[in-house]
């Protein structure tokens, strides 16, 4: 619930984007508002510069603790031993690579975008020889069908374009070069010989021939013209080129069903693999390019969202199809009951066709998300990762012999990396790659089929790209990326806590104690993450939204708060039954038991003032914050709600356009009663509502509706609205402004 070098100034404005000053109006309907905020009815959120100059109790500023660049899209190149990632440094998004120089990995920055302009970077794709790398700039990667957001209000607007960077073997690390804008579109894929680019535009597949890397053209008039590869219905995604480069597989979503399509470049023909009324996803090529494995889920199952789904009437299956005839056969089917609902890995690929002609796949057969293996010809499945933990990210080596994955095995509130030799079924036993008190995620294997790269963090240092060397030692690829004034030494080490929810379920959390924890009673805050399919960890998070939240919790602790980050039911990491908790979300809001449990845990601590407990969270966490204030204002004295869900009957329609509250009155009644809006009559505590009005995840209409209802109850409401901003704020300065407003709000209502 996300500018290349100075030479590219033709495409974007260089330097900082000039913006009109933002005035933020806080509407107040309570006698408790301070006299200062009554002046002209306006509150000015400090600029980034002012925030950086403001001293704090904890000795560091909010901009400092959020200053480290955030890496994402770690990707191993198919050759040359290279690896790439995207770095977001205070809103300046750039593409980096690391490559071997005299036996040591050296990092270099490929692009030079210099502004916090809200323009995203993503969809990185390497050529087969690793001499070219494509990326997309602009657009909404989470909602690609929506127009590009423009929260910086750039007068020229924001387009979604594919850029190409050429890396020749003669180029030295750091050599001057620049990317070339190829065409509009997304999801680029380079052909096997690197002579053309395949991509998506307007739900269709397009292709464009490329100029020779040795003679790049910078003039749009000299670029070849794009051609639409085929004309077909559906929303196309998941482009997968065959190993021999002769065919292209893809998913075609038709709303209530989906197909796997295969396009043959030589014959210019399209075939759909065994089309049916079901949902076919996750195509995976065989090593010899003759077959495709895919997952089939039944369209006959109830897809009611934000409600528990432990079993499916029609279990999912794995099928293998011949790409010439299109005929398929089922090689495995989930049993009825536990594991019959497909739950995906947090990876681009769900099926891994190994060198030993076996398919590795995820399943919750034993109640935990694990990896299993089955022969491509069918037969019994073998559990590869037994135990009370869950697998999250997975990647296969180029030779298809080794699979690496992240999990919380033996460390339930962290992540570490493990390795499987999947080519030999008799030798399969997971081996440690990393361990300890850090967090390691998103593993990939270099083209040498043995070097492992990860993103890693710990309690004090945020995520950065690293190489795993001998005995699991981690070496950062860009050791100078963390700013010198980043306050790592001043951050607290969060403690694992396990407390009882109001109904007795045991809930995990992370406790942040202020530096002066031993001196008297402190104000306290319960933080609820979004998702809800998330898990906060004992360290900096691997998702940028929650990376920011972890930094904010550290900052709040430095300001004297006891902060409890709550891993409430319906989140990941603790098994199927915890994630698919009975009556959760729109089916009963059973997570409110965890909200109450968190508040009571804080109230009963000897170092907490029971009259000064607040809550905050975003998205699903905003829903729980609103629920806390609506149903337990006697326990939670104030709250900050970032773009929260306030009425499930509105939100459900955002994800299922065919949702009709009138079609099932009982369901819509339960959904309403599970919403904060249904309990406004008992809401008494002041609240700060923060929302971007171009939100594509939680409709902006939810916030005005709640605000109007609260005003009628004479509840104190403050607002911070970001024009043209989306759900996961694109502008770094908007995160700073939002967190500064939150800090000020809690200071006025909890630090008295």
N, C-alpha and C positions, 0 to 999 in steps of 0.2 A: 503496500500500500504504500528520468531521471532521464584561436585565430591563427590559421597556420602562419608561419613566419612572416616577418615584415613584408616579404615579397608577395604575400597573398592579400595585401591591403586592397587590391582591386575588388575582392569579394566581401570583405568586412571592414568596418571602421577600426583603425588601430587605436590603441590607448583605451582609457576608461570611457565608458559610455556616459554621456551627459544626461542626467535625469532631472526632472523637476523634483523639488523637495517634497517629501511625503509627509502630509499632516494626518495624524491618526486621531480620530475622534472617539473618545471614550464616553459612552452614554451612561449616565449615573442615575439610579433611582433609589438611593439609600442614603440615610443621614450619616452613614459611616464613611462616606467618601471624604478624602482630605481636602482642606481648604485650597491647597496648592493646585489640585486637579480641577477645581471649580473655575479657575481663572480662564475666562473665555471658552470654557468647556473643551479645552484642547490639552492633549499631552503629546509632547514631541519625543519620539524615541531617539536616543542619542545616535549620532553618526558612528560609523565604524572607527573613525579616528578618535572621537570623544570616548568611545568605549575602551579603546586601547590605552588611553591616558588615565582612565579612572582606576584608582587604587581600590583594592578589595580586602576584606578581612583575611582571605586565604592567601594573599600575596601574589595572585595571578589574575589575569583578566579573562573575560569570556572570549574575546578574539584570540587570545593566546592558546587557550585549551582547545579551540576549534581550528587552529592554524595548520595542522599537519595535513599534507596531501592525502587523499583517499584513493587507493588503487582498486581497479576493477578489471574485468575481462582478461584475466591472465590466460595467455594462450601460447602453446609451444608451436613453433614453425615446423613444417614437414621436413625441413632440411637445414643444413648449416648450424644446427644446434641453437638457433636463435629463439628468443621468447619475447612476447610483447605484453603490454598492459596499458590501460588508460589511467592517467593520474588527474585527479581533480584537486587543485591547490587553491583553496579559497575562491572557488568558482571558475578558475582558469583551467579548462579541460584540455589535456594534451596527450598525444600518443608517444609512448616510450618503448624502446627495445633494449635487450641486453644480448651481447654476442661475445664469443670467445676471442680474446686477444692474448696471445702468448700463454695459452692455457688457463686464463682467468677471465671470468665474465665481467664485462665492462658495459655500463648502462649509458644510453644516450637518448636525448629528447629529439623526436622527429619533427614535431609541429611546434609552432610558437604563438599560440593564441594567448593573448595577454589581458583579456578583460573578463570580469565577472558579468557576463552578458546573458546568462541563462540559456545559451545554445549548447545542446548536448552533443556528446561524441560517443560513438558506439559502432556495433556491427563490424568489428575488425575481421579481416579475412586475409590469409597468406596465400601466395602462389605455391605451387608444388615444389619449386626450386628455392623458395624463400627469398627470392630476389625482388619480389614485389609485395606490397602490403596495401590493402584497401581499407578504407574506413568511411563511416557516414557521419556527417555533421548536420545537426538540425533535426527538427521533427520530434515526435513523442514516441520513444522506444517502447513504452509500456502500452500505449494506445495508438498504434501506427495508423489506424483508420481516421484518427482525429486530426484536425489542422494543427500545425506547429504552434506551440504556445509562444508568447512574446512578453514575458513579465518585465523585461527591461524596456519595453516600449520602443524598440528600435524602429526608427522611421522607415527603414527599408524593408521591415518585416523579417521573417525567418523562413528560409526554404530548407528542404531536406535534400542534400546533395552527397554524391559518392565521390571521394577523393582517392587518388592513387599515389603511392610513394614508391620510387624505384631505388633498390639497393643493389649495386653491382659488386661483384667480387673484388673489384679493384678499389672500391671506395673504402677509405679508412674511417674508423670510428670518429665521429665528430666532423666528418667532411661536410661541406656546405652543399645542400641540395634542398629541394622544395617539393611539396605535393602538387599534383595537378588535379583540378576539378574535372571529372569525367562526364557526369550526367546527373540528373535528378533521380532519386530512388533510394532504396534501402536493401538490406540483406544481400550484400554483394557476394559473389562466388566467382573465383577465377577459374577458367578452364585449365585442364591439366597441362597444356603447353603454354599457358599464360598469354595467349594471343587475344583472348576475349574475356569480357566480364558478363556474368549472368546476374540478374537482380530483379527485384520486385518494384512495381510502380502501379498504383491504382488497382491493386488486387490481381495484377497480371504479371506474367514472367516476360522479361525483356532481356535483350542481349546487345552488346556493343563491342565492336572490334577495337583493339587497343593499338596505339602506335608502338613502335619498337622501344623498349626501355632505354636503349642507347641513343635514341633520337626522340625524346619526348616533345610533344607539342604543347605550348602554353596558350595557343590561340584557339578559342572556341570554333572558329571557322575552319580550322585544320583538323578538328576531331571528326572521326567517323560518326555517322548518324545511327542513333539507336533503332533497333528493330524489335517489334513484338514477336516473341518466340512462338506463342500460341494464343488462341482465343478460347477461353473456357469460362464456365460459371464458377462461383464459389470464391471464398477468401483463401488465397494460397499462402502457405507458409512452409517452414522447415525444408528448405532446399538441400538435397543431398546428392552430390555428384558420385557416380559409380567409380570404383577404384581404377578401372581402365579408362575413365573419362568419356565413354561413349554414350552414356545415358544420364538422365536427371530424374530423381525421384522427389516427390513433394506431397504435402498434405493439402487437401481441398476441403475446406469446411463449408458445409451446406446448411448450417444452423441446426437442424434436427438429425443430421447424419453427416458423415465425412468419408472421403475416399483417399486412397493412396494412388497418385498418378505417376506414370513413368513416361518420359519423353525420350525418343530415340533421335539423336542428332543426325545420324546418317540418313535415315528414312524420313525424317521430319514427321514422325507419327507419334500419337499419344494413345496410351492404354491405361485404363483404371484396373487395379488389381482386385478381382473378385468383388465388385461393388455390391453393397447391400444396404439395408436400412439402418445398420449399426454405425458406430463411430470408429473409424480406423485412424490410428495415429502412430507416430514414432517409427518411421521407416529406417531400417538398418541393412546395408548391403552385405552380401556374402563376399569373401575375399576374391572370388573369381568373377564377380559382377554378373552372375547369372540368376541370382535369387535375392529376394528381399524379405526380411522378417519384419512383422509389424504387430501392433497391439490392437485388438478389437474389443470395444466396450459396447454393451447393448444399449440401444436407444429405448428399450422398454423399461429401464430403471428410472426411479423417481430421482430427479436432479434438483430437488428443493435445496436452495442454497442457505448457508449459515445456519445449518441444523445438522444434528448428528446423522451420520451415514455409516453404520458399522458393517452392514451386510447388503448385498445386492441380490435381487430376485433372480437376475441372470448374470452370473459371474463373468469376469473378463477372461480373455484368452490370448495366446500367441499363435500367429499363423505365419507360414512361409509360402511365398508365391513365386512362381516362375515368371520372369519379366518378359518373356516372349509371348506366352499364351495367356498370362494373367490369372491362371488358375492357382488356387491356394489350398493348403491343407492345414488343419489345426494340429500343432505339435504339443500344446500344453493348455490346460484350462484350470483356472482357480477352482478350488473346492467351494461348495456352498458354505455359508457362514463366515467366520473370521478370515479376512484376506480376500473376500470375493469382490470388494470394491477396489479398483486400481488406484494406488497412491504413488505419485511420481517421485523420483529423485530430484534434487535441486540442481540438475545438470541439463545440458543441451540434449544429451542422448539418454534414452531409457533402456535400449537393448544394445548389447555389445557382442558382435559376432567374432569369436576368437580364432586364433590360428589352429587350435585343436578342433575346429568345426563344432563348437559348442556356443550356445547363446547364454549370456549372463543377463539376468533381469532382476528387478526389484519386486518384492512381495511382502505382504504382512501376514503370511500364513500363521506365524506363531505369535502375532500380536505386536511385533516390532518390525520396522522397515529394514529388511535385510536383502542381501544379494543371494541369488540362487543360480544354478547352472543346469542346463539341459542340452542333450545332444541335438544338433540341428535336424536329425532324423526323427526326433521324438523320444519318448521314454520317461523314466522317473526323473524328477528334479532333485538336485543336491543342494542343501543349505551350505553356503560358503562362509557365512559370518554369524555363527550362533552366539546368543547371549542377550542380556537385557540392556540393549542399546540400539541406536538407529544409525543407519548409513545415510549420508546426505549428498556429498558431491563425489562424482566418480569419473574417471577418464582412462582410456585404453591407450597403450603404447602403439607406435607406428607399426611394429611387427605383430601386433595383436596378441602378444604373449604375456603381457603384464598389465594388470589393472590396479590403479591406485584409487583410494577413496578416503574421505574424511568421515569420522564418526565420533560419538561420545562414549565409546567403549572404555570402561574402567575409569571414566572421568565425566560424569553425567552432565555437568554444567560447563564443559569446555569442548573443544574439538581437537583431534589429533589425526595423523595420517597413517594409513595402513596399506599394505601391498599384497597382491595375490598373483601367483604364477598360474594364470588361467589356461595356458596351453596344454598343461599336463594334469588331467583330473586326479591322478594318484598323488600328486605333489601339492595339492591345494591346501594351504593352511595360512591364514593371515599372519603377516609379519609386521612388527612395528617399523615405521619409518621415522616418526617423531613421537616425543612424549614430554612430560614435564608440566610446568605450570603456565605455559603459554597456550596460545590458540593458533592452530594451523588449519587452513581450509583451501578449497579450490585447487587441489593438486593437479599437475599436468606433468607429462614425461617428455623430455627433449627427444629430438630426432635420433640420438644415439641409443634410444630405447632403455636407458638406465638412469640418466640424470633427472631428478625430480625437482620441480619448482612449486612453490606454494605462496599463498598470502599468509602472513603471520602477524600476531599481535601479542600483547600481554596486558597486565593490569595497568601499566603506565605508558607504554608506547603503542600508538595505533597501528593499523594494518600497513604492511609494506611487503613488496615482492622479495622473495628470498630463494636461494638455492639450498637444497638439502645436501650437505656433504657427508663425509664419513661419520659413522656412528650417530646419525641423526642430527649432527651439528648444523645450525642454520646460519647462512651468510647472506646478509642483505645485498640485493643487486644494486641498489642506489643508496648507500649508507649515509649520504649527505642530504637526504630528502627531508628529514625532520628539522624544522627551524631551530636555530640555536636558542631562542628564548622560549621554546616549548617547555611547559612546566612539569616535565615528567617526574622530577624528584619531589614535587609538592603534591602529587596525586595520592589519594588514599588507596589502600588495597581492599577491595570489597570482600566481604565475608559471605560464605554460603550459609543460608539459613533455611530451615524447613519448619513450617508452621501449619497449624490446623485451620482449614476453612471452617465456616460456620456449620457446615453439615458433616464435618469430620474428615474430609479428604485432605491428604497431606500435600502441601504446596511448596515448591522451591522458590527461592528468591535470592537476591544479592543485597547485602546491607552495606551502605556507605556511611561511615561515622565521621563526624566533623573533626578537625584537628584538635579541638578543645573538648573532646568527647567526655572527659572526666569531670568537667566543671558544670554542675547543676543540670537543670532540665532544658531541653532544646525543643524548638519547633520541629515537626517531622512531616515528611511527604511520602505518599505511596505513589509509585510510578507504574503505569500500565502500558505495556508495549502495544503496537498495532498488529494487524494481521487478519485473524488471530494466529495464523500458522507461523509463529515465530517463537524463538526462545532467546531471552537475554542471557548473557554468559558472564563468567568471572573474568572479564577483560573487555577490551575494545572490540566492537562488533564488526562482522564481515559485510554487513549491509549498511550503506551510507546513512540512511535515515536513522538507524539505531546506533551507528557510530556517533552521530550528532547527539542522540539522546544520552548515550553513555557519558560523553563529554559534559553535557548539561548536568547530569546527576553528580559528576565529580565537582562541577562548579558550585552546585547547590550545597554539597557537603562542605566545600570551602567557605561558604557563607554562613555556616553554623547549623545547617539542617541535618537531621538524621533521615536518610533516604532509603526506602525499601523498594527495590525493583522487583515486581511480582511476575512470576511465570504461571499465570492462571490457567485453569483448564481450558481446553480447546487449542492450546499451543502445541508445538512439536517437542520432540526430545524425550518424552516419557511414555511412549507407546501409543498404540491405536486407541485403546479405551479412554486414555486421558485426552487425546486429541479429539476423538469423537464422543466427548462427554455427553451423557444423557441430558436432554433439555437445554443444551447450550444455545447461545445466540438468539435467533429469531424463534426458537422453539421453546423458550422459557427463561432465557438469561440466567442459567444456573451458575454462571461465573460470578454473579453477585455474592454468592457464598464466599468466594475467594476475596472479593473486595472487602466484605465485612471482616473476614479473617485477618486480612492485612491491617485494617484499621484497629482491630482489637489487639493484634500483636504489638503494634506501635504504642497504643494507649497503655498497655500493661508493662512497657519497658520503664525502668527506673530513671533512664536518662531522657525521657520524652515528657513534655508538658501535654497532658491529655486534652487540654482546651485549644491546642495549636497544632492540629493535624490537618494537612491538606492533601490533595491528590492532583495528579496531572497525567496527561497522556495524549496520544494522537491517533486519529482514525479509529480503529477498534478500541484503542486505549482512551480515545476521547469519548466513545460510547460508555466505557466503564467509569470514566471520571464523571460524566453526566449522571450515570446511574447512581454513583456514590453520593452525589450531592442531592439528587432527587429523592432517594430513599433513606439516606442516613446523614442528613444535615446536622444531627446532634453529634455525630462522630467526626465528620469531615467539615472543617470550618471554612474552607475555601477551595477553589479548584480552577485549573487552567485546562481548557478543552480545545485541543487542536483538531479542526475539521472532523469532529466526531459524528457518529451515526446516532440520530435522535429519534428516528421513526423507521422501523424496519420495513414497513410497507412501502415507503418511498425508496429505500436503498435496494430492496430486492428487485425493483423494476429497473435499476441501473445496470444490473448484471444479466437480467433475463427480460428482454423487451416484451415477451409474451406474458409476463407475470400479471395476473388480474386478481386483485384482492377480493373481488366479488365472486370469483369462481369457487372459492372454498372459504366461506365465511368463518368457519371455526379456525382455520389456519391464520387468516388475516387478523382475527381477534387475538389469538395467542401472540402473533407477531407484534401487534400494537401493545399488548400488555407486557411484552418483553422489552419495550422501548422506554427510554427516559421521559419522552413526551407524555406518557400515560401517568407519570407520577409527579408532574409539575406541582400539584396542589400541596405536596409536602416538602417542596424544595425551599430552603431558607438561606442557604449559604451563598455568598457572593461568588461570581464566576467571571473569568476572562475567556471570551470566545475568540479564537484565531482561525482564520480561513482565507484561502485564496479563491477568488470568484470564478476561476477557470478550472476548478477541480473536476477531474474526470473519474475519480474513484468514489468520492462521497459528494453527492450533489450539494452545491452551495445553498440551495433552497432549504436544506435541513437547518442551517444556522439561523437565518432570519425567522423561520417558523418557531424555533425554540426561544429566540430572544423576545419575540412578541408575546409568547405565552408567559415567559418569566416576568416581563414588565407588568403584565396584568396582575401578577401576584405580588408586585412591589419588591421583587428580588433584585438585588444590585447586580447589574450587568455591565461589563466593559467589553469593548470590541476592538480588535485589530484586524483589519481587512486589507488584503493585498490584491489590488486590481491586476487581472490577467495572470495571476500565479496559479500553478497547478497543485496537486495534492502533495507530492514530494517536492518542496520548494526548489526551483531551479536556480535561484539567486542565493549565493552565500550570504549576502548582506541581509536578505529577508530572514534567514535563520538567525542571524545575530540580532536583528530587530525584534523578532518574535521572542527569543530567549531573554533579551533585555527587558521586554515588557513583562514577561513571566516573573523575572527576578524582582522587578519593581512591585508587581501586584502582590506577590507573597510577602515581600518585606512590609507592605502596608497592612496586610491582614493577619499575618502570623508572627511577625517579629515585634510584638508590643510588650 
